[in-house]
Amino acid sequence: MPELAYNNNRDISDRAIASHIKNIRKKIRKINIEQNVIETIYGAGFRFIALN
């Protein structure tokens, strides 16, 4: 699936994507959004959950 996000034949690891997600989650918490808007789907990846 990383090839969908990075279309220029880069060698991207799952750990690199997880690291980006971790940083995005930190930024979301910084702006006082307590709801988990990025859900981890075991074995598949991540999913965005819209705010109510």
C-alpha positions in Angstrom: 0.0 0.0 0.0 2.8 2.5 0.5 3.1 2.7 -3.3 -0.3 4.5 -3.3 1.1 7.3 -1.1 4.6 7.4 -2.7 4.3 7.0 -6.5 8.0 7.7 -7.5 9.5 4.3 -6.8 10.9 5.2 -3.4 11.7 2.4 -0.9 9.4 3.2 2.0 9.1 1.0 5.0 6.0 0.4 7.1 8.0 1.9 10.0 8.4 5.2 8.1 4.7 5.4 7.6 4.0 4.5 11.3 6.4 7.2 12.3 4.5 9.8 10.2 1.2 8.7 11.7 2.7 9.1 15.2 3.8 12.6 14.5 0.4 13.5 13.0 -1.3 12.1 16.1 0.9 14.3 18.3 -0.1 17.4 16.3 -3.7 16.5 16.6 -3.4 16.2 20.4 -1.6 19.5 20.5 -4.7 21.3 19.1 -6.8 19.7 21.9 -8.7 17.1 19.8 -9.1 14.3 22.3 -10.9 11.9 20.0 -8.7 9.3 18.2 -9.2 10.3 14.6 -6.6 7.9 13.2 -7.4 4.3 14.0 -4.8 1.5 13.5 -6.2 -1.5 11.6 -4.1 -4.5 12.5 -2.5 -6.1 9.5 -4.0 -3.5 7.1 -2.8 0.0 8.0 -4.6 3.1 9.3 -8.1 4.7 8.9 -9.3 8.3 9.4 -12.3 8.7 11.6 -14.2 12.0 11.0 -15.0 14.2 14.0 -18.6 14.2 15.1 
